[in-house]
């Protein structure tokens, strides 16, 4: 093996972006005007840890934590906020109004009911 060869096994690949519950909680605290009580932070940290262990993306958690901080809710509602963030309907443009028209194939549309 030459010294200039790239090792096999992806050793030159970038490490995955690993985010810890402690890091997310630190970001949460930094965004607060005043530090929340320890009991609140311990409960919130436990929720964050559970959600990370479940495989929830850090981006979804950050968005949910921002909503949580803005609303001043109980730590126990964090999973609901994550669900809200992950499954929020994207603002779709409303469909243009289309006037009703008779079907071109009446038998296919209504069968023998007419």
N, C-alpha and C positions, 0 to 999 in steps of 0.2 A: 504494500500500500504506500503510495506517495504521500508526502506531507501535505500536498496541495489538494488531495482528494477530499470530497465532502463525506463525512461519515454516514453510513446508512442508519436507518431507524429514525430519521427526522431530527437528529440532534441539532441541526441548524434552524429548526422551526421555532417560531415565537412561542413563548409559554402562554397558556390560556389566561384570560383575564379573570383571576379569581378574586372574588369580593367576599369579605367576611361580614358576619352580623355586626361585629364590633366596628368595622369601617362604616357600614350603613348607619349604624346608630350614632357614630361620631358626626356624620354629615347631618343627620337629623338634629342633633343637639346644637351644632354650629348655626343652623338656620333659625333656631328659636331665639326669641328676645331674652328670655330668662331660662336657665337650666331647669328642666322638669325634675320633680322629686325622684329619688333613687328607686322607690317602689314602682313608680310608673315606668321608669327606664328599664328596670329589670324585667317587668312584664312584657314591655314592647320588644326588648332584646330577645326574649324567649320566642315570641311570635315570629320575629324576623328569622331567627335561627331555624325554626321549624319549616318556614316557607322556603328558605334556601336549601335545606336538606331534602325538601320535596322536589327540588329542581326548578323552582320559579326563577325566571330570569332577573338579574339585578336591575335591569332597566324598568321592569314592571314593579319591582319592589320600591325603587326610588320614586316612581310616579305615585304609587300608593302612599308612601310615607309623606310625600309633599301634600297630598290631599288630606292625610291624617293630621298633619301639623296645622294646616290651614283651618280645619274644622274643629280641632281640639277635642277629638273623640277618645273613647276608651281604647286601650291597646287590643282588647279582644275583638274589635271590629276590623283590624288590619286585614285578615283573610278576605273579608267582604269587599274591602277597597281594592285589594289585588284582583279579585274577580271582576270588579267594576272596570278597572283599568284594562285588564286583558280582554274582556269581552264587550267593551263599549262599542256600540254601533258607530261606524264611521259616518260622518255627516255626508250622506249621499244627496246628490241633486235630485229634487223631486221630478218624477216622470212628467213629461209634457201631457197635457190633457188630450185624450183621443176620443172623439165622438164614437158612440156605439154604432155599429153597422151590422146588417144582417149577414149571417154566415153564407159563404158561397156554396157550401155543400150542406143543405138543410137536413138531409137524411143522416149524414155523419154527425151533425151537431145535435140533432134532437131525436134521431131514431124514427120510429113510427108513431111518436106521440103527438104529432100535429095532424 
